[in-house]
């Protein structure tokens, strides 16, 4: 169920850089002991249409990891550092990288179709 949402400037990852970042994050988080069901991970990116970022470098990428409550501070810090490390490796040219973790509200709800209703591209 964890969600990783990456907001980024248009110049953060030209070409397929964001798809490669998502794949690298998927691998790193799937291997993390705090993610017991890697098949529930969801990653997505959003490119900003307009932004300002201080007076120096303008490129940025910011990741938010949304989790169900229950992980301790050390675990959350380790997850944040894992995400930041992967981002730094995948986006070495980006001026500003940051990560925030947030607990989902207990009222979080979702609906997932059974796998047999999906075609090979994951579309129903």
N, C-alpha and C positions, 0 to 999 in steps of 0.2 A: 503494500500500500504506500510506501514512501513516495513522495513526489519531489522531483528536483525541477525547479523552474529557473531558467537562466535568462536574464535580461542582458542585452548587450548592444553596444554601439554598432552602426553599420560596418565600420572598418575593423571590428574585432576579429573576424575570421572570414577572410575572403574565400571564395570557392566552397568546398565542402568541409570547412573547418569546424563548424558547429555540429555537423553530423558525426565527425570523427571525435569531437569532444564528448558527445552523448555516448558513443560506443565505449570510449575509455572510462567514463564515469560509471557506466553500467557494469563493466568488468570489475572496477575497483570496489564499488559498493556491493556487488553480488558476492565478493570474496570477504566482505567485512562481517565479523561475527555478530554485530548488532542488527544485521539485516537477515533474519532467519528464512525469509521466503523471497529470494531474489526475483522470482517470477512476478511479484507484485510491484516491482519498481516501475515508476513512470517518469520519464524525462522529456522535457520540452524546452524550446527556446523561443524568445520573443525579441525581435529586433526593434530598438527604439526608433521612432520616426523623427524625433527631435530631442536633443539633450544638450546640456552644458555641464562641464565637469571641471570646475576650478579654473585656474589660469594657465595651467601647463598642459600636459598630455590629455587628449580628449577621449582616447579609446578606453572602453571599460567592459567588464563582464561581471555580473553579480548573480550568484546562485543562492536560491532559497531552498532549503530542504525542509519539507513538511512531513512531520512524523506523528504517529499516534503517541499520546503521553505515556510516560513510564521509564524513559531512559535517563540515567543519571548524568550529571554534569560532565564527568570525565568521558563518558561514552559520546556525548554530544560534541565535546571538544575534539575528540579523535575523528569523528565523522566530518566535522568542519575542516579539520586539517587535511584529511584524505581528499576531500573535494578541492580544496585550495591547491594542493600538490598537483592533482591531475590537471586542473585548469592552468597552472603555471607551466606544466610540461606541454600541454596542447596549444597554449596561447602565449608563447614567450614574448611576443611583440606588444601585447596589450599593456597599456600604461597602468591601469588600476583593476585589480581582481579582488573580489570580496565574497564572503559567504555568511549567510545568516541561517539559523535553524529556528523553527517554530513548531510548537505542538498544535496539532489539529484539535478543534473543539470536540468535546464528547458527543456532540450532535452530528458529527460528520456522517454522511450517508453516501452510499454508492450502489450502482447496479452494474453487474457484469453478465453478459450473455455467456452461456456455456460454449466451450470451444467448438463443438460440432456444428454450431450455427455460423461459423466464420469460414470464409474461403481462405486460400493460401496466402492472401495478402493482408489478412486480419480484418477484412471488411465484411460486414453482414449483408 
